Amino acid sequence: MKIGVLSDTHSNGPTDALIRIARGAFSEVSLVIHAGDLTSMAVLDVFSDKEVVSVCGNKDRRPTADFLPEKQILHINGYRIGLVHGSGPPRGIEERVVKCFTDVHCIVYGHTHRPKNCIHNGILLFNPGAFSGTRILKRKPTAGILSIENGISGRIFPVK
């Protein structure tokens, strides 16, 4: 099973880049996960043909913030995936998001705009980076795909 993963889109609706990823890299995914900072629920309209799960980020305001939970656990093919946006400074975020969940195989988070794909104490920590990129830090837009096939793994790629 393939899962498309986004975070930090910071948009008021579907952009050309979101449309391209929906038709391209995410065309074969069964589920799309958004790790917060949509800023508008309309961002997810581009994925209307997919199941979509999202959490609220620190930049999400009403009505988006009222509609989305702060965190949740997804049960997919025998795996437990924690989903949270994250908070605070980038330094130490992995320790903070790990404390949000018990007994998970993977934690998907965002907030830092820094892609991360590593194992920490047996848990896959997966931050797809910022779909919007980061001008100040000169980071290019990124997204990710989780694969659940004889284990769970992630891949992060640049958005074009």
Secondary structure, DSSP 8 states (H G I E B T S, - for coil): -EEEEE-----SS--HHHHHHHHTTTTT-SEEEE-S--SSGGGGGGGTTSEEEE---TT--TTHHHHS-SEEEEEETTEEEEEE---S-STTHHHHHHTT-SS-SEEE--SSS--EEEEETTEEEEE---TT-BTTTTB--EEEEEEESSSEEEEEEE--
